[in-house]
Amino acid sequence: MREKDFNYIVLQNILHNIDIGIHVIDKNRKTVLYNKAMAKLEGLSIDQVLNKDLLELFPSLNEETSTLIKVLTTREPILEKTQIYINFKGQNITSLNSTIPLFYKGEIIGAMEIAKDITYIKKLSDKLMDLQRELKGGKEKYNSNGSIKRYTFEDIIGKNKKIVEAIEIAKRTSTSPSSVLIYGETGTGKELFAQSIHYDGNRRNKPFIAQNCAAIPETLLEGILFGTEKGGFTGAVEREGIFEQAHGGTLLLDEINSMSLNLQTKLLRVLQEGYIRRIGGTKDIPIDVKIIATTNEDPLESVKKGTIRKDLYYRLNVVYIHIPPLRERTDDIISLTNHFINKYNMVLNRNITDIDGEVLNLFFNYSWPGNVRELENTIEAAMNYASMNRTVLRKEDFKSTNIFDNSRINDFQKPLDVALPEYLEGIEKEIIRKSLDANDYNISQTAKALGIKRQTLQYKIKKYYE
């Protein structure tokens, strides 16, 4: 078999078996490719569509409403457009479509539409907005113990200088309307800080709404933020967005660096002008919302990479809070560990009173890439594995967490098969490698995490890895 034929077969199988819908028409508007995912999305069979004129198959469309035909005419792509429609099986479908022209030697030969089914995501976003509207109206959802889950500064555990400084800054901004930008690695407690700022301030009796900006398509996120008017787009209903729902209170925009640049532009305009306009609406709606934005990436690095607009960064960064990672506040590990033991004693009906010193020593030497959240999960897992009659957590209770390098732990129990200096160098080399990896190979951060000088770390890297 010729390589060209083999590649053609592979390509055909990819196109027909991926979970993204693909519809290709030629310049005469006849379908030349229609895969299984698109057939499932639109409720048709492939045979019904192939070699058929597009308008003959979809009589409700015309030259203006069909994105495939529009792209054939304009020769310009239409990217990430949300479409809401009822398919041929009577199902309500929401898809995120991109339609692009196809060229050969400068001549247009057809158009291709790529569609991703986001019906489930749309339903979730609608439920979220409806739930938030209920909360705003006083129909609040309660935990099993009858209390609403809210965090305050008292819930932030730590006496480390860096965490205390972050808390002090956060407390000072709680009564200010100014925007706050919080930077912290995953698991450091960014929402904990955001809620504490809200519930410690003069907006405490107004709504606090959090929205993660990642993993939601731009067009859906825009509707969630600003709301929609009936007729704004196909299938749109009148619904207020979370800016309106948070009026007078606080809006937390989590992972702001994941928001598209186009939507960042619209957000910047809202922050500067103090009003929003719903999608499809013509009325300007004044809003009074304190914005807290969080990012798990250094915001200046995000600006350099182009994932955060520079003008939006300056607008958000009125108050800047950096939450230190756990590896930079290891002196808080004991108090955090005791806090989580007490917490899960109540949840799991246990009576753990202490933790073995060998385990604590391992805790101090671990880099904790998942930070405080990882520490909490580790304690919870160990307390599930510990025998019911025991009161002290031991090393064997933590094996399921994969926190520790078991092979390295076991090495301490075996006789040395190399000279002691070589053995110790091996341990040091492994610790440096893990710390470099946890700090994205940033020399300064790694040296700080290891408690050594930058020059010392550079010397050891050259010694072990060059």
C-alpha positions as CSV (number, residue, x, y, z in Angstrom):
1,M,0.0,0.0,0.0
2,R,1.3,3.4,-0.9
3,E,2.0,5.8,1.9
4,K,-0.4,8.3,0.4
5,D,-3.3,5.8,0.5
6,F,-2.4,4.8,4.0
7,N,-2.5,8.4,5.2
8,Y,-5.8,8.9,3.5
9,I,-7.3,5.9,5.3
10,V,-6.0,7.2,8.7
11,L,-7.3,10.7,8.1
12,Q,-10.8,9.3,7.1
13,N,-10.9,7.3,10.3
14,I,-9.9,10.2,12.4
15,L,-12.5,12.5,10.9
16,H,-15.3,10.0,11.3
17,N,-14.5,8.8,14.8
18,I,-13.6,12.0,16.7
19,D,-16.3,13.4,19.0
20,I,-16.3,16.8,17.2
21,G,-18.8,17.3,14.4
22,I,-17.5,18.1,10.9
23,H,-19.5,19.2,7.9
24,V,-17.8,20.1,4.6
25,I,-19.5,21.5,1.5
26,D,-18.0,22.2,-1.9
27,K,-18.3,25.5,-3.7
28,N,-21.7,24.4,-5.2
29,R,-23.0,23.9,-1.6
30,K,-23.2,20.2,-1.8
31,T,-22.0,18.1,1.2
32,V,-18.8,16.2,0.6
33,L,-18.0,15.2,4.2
34,Y,-20.3,14.7,7.2
35,N,-19.0,12.7,10.1
36,K,-20.7,10.6,12.8
37,A,-20.5,13.2,15.5
38,M,-22.2,15.8,13.3
39,A,-24.9,13.3,12.3
40,K,-25.6,12.6,16.0
41,L,-25.6,16.3,16.8
42,E,-28.1,17.2,14.1
43,G,-30.2,14.0,14.4
44,L,-29.6,12.9,10.8
45,S,-27.9,10.0,9.1
46,I,-24.8,10.5,7.0
47,D,-26.6,9.1,3.9
48,Q,-29.3,11.7,4.2
49,V,-26.8,14.5,4.0
50,L,-24.0,13.4,1.6
51,N,-24.1,14.9,-1.9
52,K,-27.2,17.0,-1.0
53,D,-27.6,20.7,-1.6
54,L,-27.4,22.4,1.8
55,L,-30.5,24.6,1.4
56,E,-32.4,21.6,0.0
57,L,-31.6,19.6,3.2
58,F,-32.1,22.5,5.6
59,P,-34.9,24.6,4.1
60,S,-35.1,26.8,7.2
61,L,-31.7,28.2,6.3
62,N,-30.8,30.8,3.6
63,E,-27.8,32.6,2.3
64,E,-27.8,34.9,5.3
65,T,-28.4,32.5,8.2
66,S,-26.2,29.6,7.0
67,T,-22.7,30.1,8.3
68,L,-21.3,27.6,5.7
69,I,-22.8,29.6,2.8
70,K,-21.8,32.9,4.3
71,V,-18.2,31.8,4.6
72,L,-18.3,30.7,0.9
73,T,-19.4,34.2,0.0
74,T,-17.3,36.3,2.3
75,R,-14.2,34.0,2.3
76,E,-13.8,35.0,6.0
77,P,-13.9,32.5,8.9
78,I,-16.6,32.7,11.6
79,L,-15.0,31.4,14.8
80,E,-16.5,30.1,18.0
81,K,-20.1,31.1,17.4
82,T,-22.7,29.6,19.8
83,Q,-25.7,28.1,18.0
84,I,-28.9,26.9,19.9
85,Y,-31.4,25.0,17.8
86,I,-33.8,22.0,17.8
87,N,-32.3,19.2,15.8
88,F,-34.2,16.8,13.5
89,K,-35.0,14.5,16.5
90,G,-36.6,17.4,18.4
91,Q,-33.7,17.7,20.8
92,N,-32.5,21.1,22.1
93,I,-28.9,21.4,21.1
94,T,-26.3,24.0,22.0
95,S,-23.1,23.8,19.9
96,L,-19.9,25.9,19.6
97,N,-19.1,26.2,16.0
98,S,-16.2,27.5,13.9
99,T,-16.7,27.7,10.1
100,I,-13.7,28.3,7.8
101,P,-13.3,28.7,4.0
102,L,-11.2,26.1,2.1
103,F,-8.8,27.3,-0.6
104,Y,-6.8,25.6,-3.3
105,K,-4.2,27.7,-5.2
106,G,-6.0,30.9,-4.1
107,E,-9.4,29.7,-5.2
108,I,-12.2,28.9,-2.8
109,I,-13.3,25.3,-3.2
110,G,-15.6,24.9,-0.2
111,A,-16.2,25.5,3.5
112,M,-15.9,23.4,6.6
113,E,-17.9,23.7,9.9
114,I,-16.5,22.2,13.1
115,A,-19.1,21.8,15.9
116,K,-18.6,20.9,19.5
117,D,-21.6,19.8,21.5
118,I,-21.8,22.0,24.6
119,T,-25.5,21.3,25.4
120,Y,-24.5,19.8,28.8
121,I,-22.3,22.8,29.7
122,K,-25.1,25.2,28.7
123,K,-27.6,23.4,31.0
124,L,-25.1,23.6,33.8
125,S,-24.5,27.3,33.3
126,D,-28.2,27.9,33.2
127,K,-28.7,26.0,36.4
128,L,-25.9,27.9,38.0
129,M,-27.4,31.3,37.1
130,D,-30.9,30.1,38.3
131,L,-29.3,29.0,41.6
132,Q,-27.5,32.2,42.0
133,R,-30.8,34.1,41.4
134,E,-32.4,32.0,44.1
135,L,-29.6,32.8,46.5
136,K,-30.0,36.5,45.7
137,G,-33.7,36.2,46.5
138,G,-33.0,34.7,49.9
139,K,-33.6,31.1,49.1
140,E,-30.2,30.1,50.3
141,K,-28.8,26.6,50.2
142,Y,-27.6,25.2,53.5
143,N,-25.1,22.6,54.5
144,S,-26.2,19.5,56.3
145,N,-25.6,21.2,59.7
146,G,-27.9,24.0,58.7
147,S,-25.3,26.7,58.1
148,I,-24.2,28.4,54.9
149,K,-20.6,27.7,54.0
150,R,-18.8,31.0,54.4
151,Y,-15.1,31.7,55.2
152,T,-13.7,34.4,57.3
153,F,-10.2,35.5,58.3
154,E,-10.5,33.2,61.3
155,D,-10.5,30.2,59.0
156,I,-7.0,31.1,57.6
157,I,-4.5,29.1,59.6
158,G,-0.9,30.3,59.9
159,K,1.6,32.5,61.7
160,N,4.3,32.6,59.0
161,K,5.4,36.1,58.2
162,K,4.4,35.9,54.6
163,I,0.9,34.6,55.3
164,V,0.3,37.1,58.0
165,E,1.3,39.9,55.7
166,A,-1.1,38.7,53.1
167,I,-3.9,38.5,55.7
168,E,-3.2,42.1,56.8
169,I,-3.4,43.4,53.3
170,A,-6.6,41.5,52.7
171,K,-8.2,42.9,55.9
172,R,-7.3,46.5,54.9
173,T,-9.1,46.1,51.6
174,S,-12.3,44.5,53.0
175,T,-14.0,47.9,53.4
176,S,-12.7,49.4,50.2
177,P,-14.6,49.2,46.8
178,S,-11.3,48.8,45.0
179,S,-10.5,45.8,42.8
180,V,-8.3,43.1,44.3
181,L,-5.9,40.7,42.4
182,I,-4.9,37.6,44.3
183,Y,-2.1,35.4,43.0
184,G,-1.5,32.0,44.5
185,E,-0.6,28.5,43.3
186,T,-3.3,25.9,43.1
187,G,-4.4,24.9,46.5
188,T,-3.1,27.9,48.5
189,G,-6.6,29.2,49.4
190,K,-7.4,32.0,47.0
191,E,-11.2,31.7,47.4
192,L,-10.7,31.5,51.2
193,F,-9.1,34.9,51.0
194,A,-11.7,36.3,48.7
195,Q,-14.6,35.2,50.9
196,S,-12.8,36.5,54.0
197,I,-12.5,40.0,52.3
198,H,-16.2,40.0,51.5
199,Y,-17.6,38.8,54.8
200,D,-15.2,41.0,56.8
201,G,-16.3,44.1,54.9
202,N,-19.2,46.5,54.6
203,R,-20.7,44.3,51.7
204,R,-21.0,41.3,54.0
205,N,-24.8,41.3,53.8
206,K,-24.8,41.6,50.0
207,P,-24.3,38.7,47.5
208,F,-20.9,37.0,47.1
209,I,-20.8,35.2,43.7
210,A,-17.8,33.2,42.5
211,Q,-17.3,32.3,38.8
212,N,-14.5,30.2,37.4
213,C,-13.4,31.6,34.1
214,A,-11.7,28.3,32.9
215,A,-13.4,25.5,31.0
216,I,-16.4,27.5,29.9
217,P,-16.6,28.6,26.2
218,E,-16.4,32.4,25.7
219,T,-19.9,32.9,24.4
220,L,-21.5,31.0,27.4
221,L,-19.3,32.8,29.9
222,E,-20.3,36.2,28.4
223,G,-23.9,35.3,28.9
224,I,-23.2,34.2,32.5
225,L,-21.4,37.5,33.3
226,F,-23.6,40.0,31.5
227,G,-27.0,38.2,31.1
228,T,-29.1,37.8,28.0
229,E,-32.2,39.3,26.4
230,K,-34.8,37.3,24.5
231,G,-33.9,37.4,20.8
232,G,-30.2,38.2,21.5
233,F,-29.3,35.0,19.7
234,T,-31.2,31.9,18.7
235,G,-32.7,30.3,21.8
236,A,-31.8,33.2,24.1
237,V,-34.1,33.9,27.0
238,E,-34.3,36.9,29.3
239,R,-31.9,36.2,32.1
240,E,-29.8,38.5,34.3
241,G,-26.1,37.8,34.6
242,I,-24.0,37.5,37.7
243,F,-22.9,41.2,37.5
244,E,-26.5,42.1,38.2
245,Q,-27.0,39.3,40.7
246,A,-23.9,40.5,42.6
247,H,-25.0,44.2,42.6
248,G,-23.9,45.8,45.9
249,G,-21.8,42.8,46.7
250,T,-18.6,41.0,45.5
251,L,-17.9,39.1,42.3
252,L,-15.0,36.7,42.4
253,L,-13.5,35.9,38.9
254,D,-11.4,32.8,39.4
255,E,-8.6,32.0,37.0
256,I,-8.9,35.3,35.2
257,N,-5.9,34.4,33.1
258,S,-8.1,31.7,31.4
259,M,-10.6,34.3,30.2
260,S,-10.4,35.1,26.4
261,L,-8.8,38.4,25.4
262,N,-12.0,39.4,23.7
263,L,-14.0,38.9,26.9
264,Q,-11.3,40.7,28.9
265,T,-11.9,43.7,26.7
266,K,-15.6,43.7,27.5
267,L,-14.8,43.2,31.2
268,L,-12.5,46.1,31.2
269,R,-15.1,48.4,29.7
270,V,-17.6,47.3,32.5
271,L,-15.0,48.1,35.2
272,Q,-14.2,51.5,33.7
273,E,-17.8,52.6,33.0
274,G,-19.7,51.0,35.8
275,Y,-22.6,49.5,33.8
276,I,-23.3,46.4,31.8
277,R,-25.4,45.6,28.7
278,R,-27.0,42.2,28.3
279,I,-26.3,40.2,25.2
280,G,-28.9,41.3,22.7
281,G,-30.0,44.2,24.9
282,T,-30.0,47.9,24.3
283,K,-30.3,49.2,27.8
284,D,-27.3,50.1,30.0
285,I,-27.7,48.7,33.5
286,P,-25.6,50.4,36.3
287,I,-23.8,48.0,38.6
288,D,-22.0,48.4,41.9
289,V,-19.8,45.4,42.3
290,K,-16.4,44.8,44.0
291,I,-14.2,42.7,41.8
292,I,-11.8,40.1,43.2
293,A,-9.8,38.4,40.5
294,T,-7.6,35.4,41.1
295,T,-4.9,33.7,39.1
296,N,-2.7,30.6,39.7
297,E,0.0,32.1,37.5
298,D,2.3,35.1,38.2
299,P,0.2,38.0,36.7
300,L,3.2,39.7,35.2
301,E,4.2,36.5,33.5
302,S,0.6,36.3,32.1
303,V,0.9,39.8,30.8
304,K,4.2,39.0,29.1
305,K,2.7,35.8,27.6
306,G,-0.4,37.7,26.5
307,T,-3.0,35.8,28.5
308,I,-3.9,38.8,30.5
309,R,-4.4,42.2,28.8
310,K,-2.0,44.8,30.2
311,D,-4.7,47.4,30.7
312,L,-7.0,44.9,32.5
313,Y,-4.1,43.9,34.7
314,Y,-3.6,47.6,35.8
315,R,-7.3,48.0,36.4
316,L,-7.5,44.8,38.5
317,N,-4.2,45.2,40.3
318,V,-5.3,48.1,42.6
319,V,-4.7,45.9,45.6
320,Y,-2.3,42.9,45.1
321,I,-2.2,39.9,47.4
322,H,0.3,37.1,47.0
323,I,-0.5,34.0,48.9
324,P,2.7,32.1,49.6
325,P,2.9,28.4,48.7
326,L,3.1,25.9,51.5
327,R,6.8,25.1,50.8
328,E,7.6,28.8,51.7
329,R,5.7,28.5,55.0
330,T,6.7,25.1,56.4
331,D,6.6,26.6,59.9
332,D,2.8,26.4,59.6
333,I,2.7,22.7,58.7
334,I,2.2,21.6,62.4
335,S,-0.7,24.0,63.1
336,L,-2.3,23.2,59.7
337,T,-1.9,19.4,60.4
338,N,-3.5,19.7,63.8
339,H,-6.4,21.8,62.3
340,F,-7.1,19.2,59.7
341,I,-6.9,16.3,62.2
342,N,-9.5,18.1,64.4
343,K,-11.7,18.8,61.4
344,Y,-11.7,15.1,60.2
345,N,-12.1,13.8,63.7
346,M,-15.5,15.3,63.6
347,V,-16.3,14.4,60.1
348,L,-15.1,10.8,60.3
349,N,-16.0,10.2,64.0
350,R,-12.3,9.5,64.9
351,N,-10.2,10.2,67.9
352,I,-6.7,11.0,66.4
353,T,-4.7,13.0,68.8
354,D,-1.2,13.1,67.3
355,I,1.0,12.3,64.3
356,D,4.2,10.4,64.3
357,G,7.4,12.5,64.3
358,E,8.9,10.6,61.4
359,V,5.8,11.6,59.3
360,L,6.2,15.2,60.3
361,N,9.8,15.1,59.3
362,L,8.7,13.8,55.8
363,F,6.1,16.6,55.7
364,F,8.8,19.2,56.2
365,N,10.9,17.8,53.4
366,Y,8.2,17.4,50.9
367,S,7.6,20.2,48.3
368,W,3.7,20.1,48.5
369,P,2.9,21.1,44.8
370,G,-0.8,20.9,45.7
371,N,-0.1,23.2,48.7
372,V,-2.6,23.4,51.7
373,R,-5.3,21.6,49.8
374,E,-2.9,18.7,49.2
375,L,-2.0,18.6,52.9
376,E,-5.7,18.5,53.8
377,N,-6.4,15.7,51.4
378,T,-3.4,13.8,52.7
379,I,-4.6,14.0,56.3
380,E,-8.1,13.0,55.3
381,A,-6.9,10.0,53.4
382,A,-4.6,8.8,56.2
383,M,-7.4,9.1,58.8
384,N,-9.5,6.9,56.6
385,Y,-6.8,4.3,56.4
386,A,-5.7,4.3,60.1
387,S,-7.0,1.6,62.3
388,M,-10.1,2.6,64.3
389,N,-8.5,1.9,67.7
390,R,-5.4,4.0,67.0
391,T,-4.9,7.6,68.1
392,V,-1.6,8.4,66.3
393,L,-1.2,8.7,62.5
394,R,1.8,6.6,61.3
395,K,3.8,6.4,58.2
396,E,2.0,3.3,56.9
397,D,-1.3,5.3,56.9
398,F,0.0,7.6,54.2
399,K,1.2,5.0,51.6
400,S,-2.1,5.3,49.6
401,T,-1.5,9.1,49.0
402,N,1.7,8.7,47.0
403,I,3.0,11.7,48.8
404,F,6.3,10.1,49.7
405,D,8.7,8.3,47.5
406,N,8.2,4.8,48.9
407,S,11.4,3.5,47.4
408,R,13.4,6.2,49.1
409,I,11.7,5.6,52.4
410,N,12.4,1.9,52.2
411,D,16.1,2.7,51.4
412,F,16.6,3.9,54.9
413,Q,15.6,0.5,56.2
414,K,18.1,-1.4,54.0
415,P,21.9,-1.7,54.5
416,L,24.0,0.7,52.4
417,D,25.4,-0.8,49.2
418,V,27.4,2.3,48.4
419,A,29.7,4.6,50.4
420,L,27.8,7.1,52.7
421,P,28.9,10.3,50.8
422,E,27.7,8.8,47.5
423,Y,24.4,7.7,49.2
424,L,23.8,11.1,50.7
425,E,24.6,12.8,47.3
426,G,21.9,10.6,45.7
427,I,19.3,11.8,48.2
428,E,20.3,15.4,47.7
429,K,20.2,15.1,44.0
430,E,16.7,13.7,44.2
431,I,15.4,16.4,46.5
432,I,16.8,19.1,44.2
433,R,15.2,17.5,41.2
434,K,11.8,17.4,42.8
435,S,12.1,20.9,44.1
436,L,13.1,22.2,40.7
437,D,10.2,20.5,39.1
438,A,7.8,21.8,41.7
439,N,9.0,25.4,41.1
440,D,9.0,25.2,37.3
441,Y,12.8,25.2,37.3
442,N,12.9,28.8,38.6
443,I,16.3,28.9,40.3
444,S,15.5,31.7,42.7
445,Q,12.2,30.1,43.9
446,T,13.8,26.7,44.2
447,A,16.7,28.0,46.2
448,K,14.3,29.8,48.5
449,A,12.2,26.6,48.9
450,L,15.3,24.6,49.8
451,G,16.6,27.3,52.2
452,I,20.0,27.7,50.4
453,K,21.6,30.4,48.4
454,R,21.0,30.8,44.7
455,Q,24.7,30.4,44.0
456,T,24.8,27.2,46.0
457,L,21.9,25.7,44.1
458,Q,23.6,26.6,40.8
459,Y,26.8,24.9,41.9
460,K,24.9,21.8,42.8
461,I,22.9,21.7,39.6
462,K,26.2,22.0,37.6
463,K,27.7,19.2,39.8
464,Y,24.8,16.7,39.5
465,Y,23.3,17.4,36.1
466,E,26.0,18.8,33.8
